[in-house]
């Protein structure tokens, strides 16, 4: 079974600085998708960025980028120019590829709470 | 689009009572997911539907939990009888197969359930 591990329960960063959140996963599959979701105090789960395993190029969305290391099964999130509004829980998630029903599940890590200081 | 809609946003009930959580997925989406979030267990998938048919309910904790999707625009998650350990935030999410290869799941705002 696939697992997702986020080893940093909490991280903090100063406004305008850069922070990296770690995520590792375990799978025997070669094709899959990885996601980072943000959960602010409002509880709303917001998709931040996504990556297809077969794409070597790291995904980027404005100030958010990932470092995807497939061989190492690592998928870290880098937040550049941190803003106060980035303060939230961040969840890493995995989804299988394969075209069958059971591939639609998202498997989440335990989350990293990010604090942003002015 | 209004996004995924869940009601109520907060529910406080007493042990033994029946609780019904409601979800309206994004129009046109063909997958619907129910998740539970607790401090101890994090986010866990309870059940999901495809075209209103339950596909995988292996995450449903026990027979006290049941979920239905009578049509494409409505789903319920029922707990009967409720217990204090059911206290959690329950999320509904929906997705559309084939919209993109990612089939992103879009989440509702969640229902915070407190069972006293």
Interface residues (C-beta under 8 A of the other chain):
Chain A: X33 X35 X37 X42 X43 X44 X45 X46 X47 X50 X52 X91 X95 X101 X102 X104 X105 X106 X108 X109 X110 X111
Chain B: X31 X33 X42 X43 X44 X45 X48 X50 X55 X56 X89 X91 X93 X95 X97 X101 X102 X103 X104 X105 X106 X107 X109 X110 X112
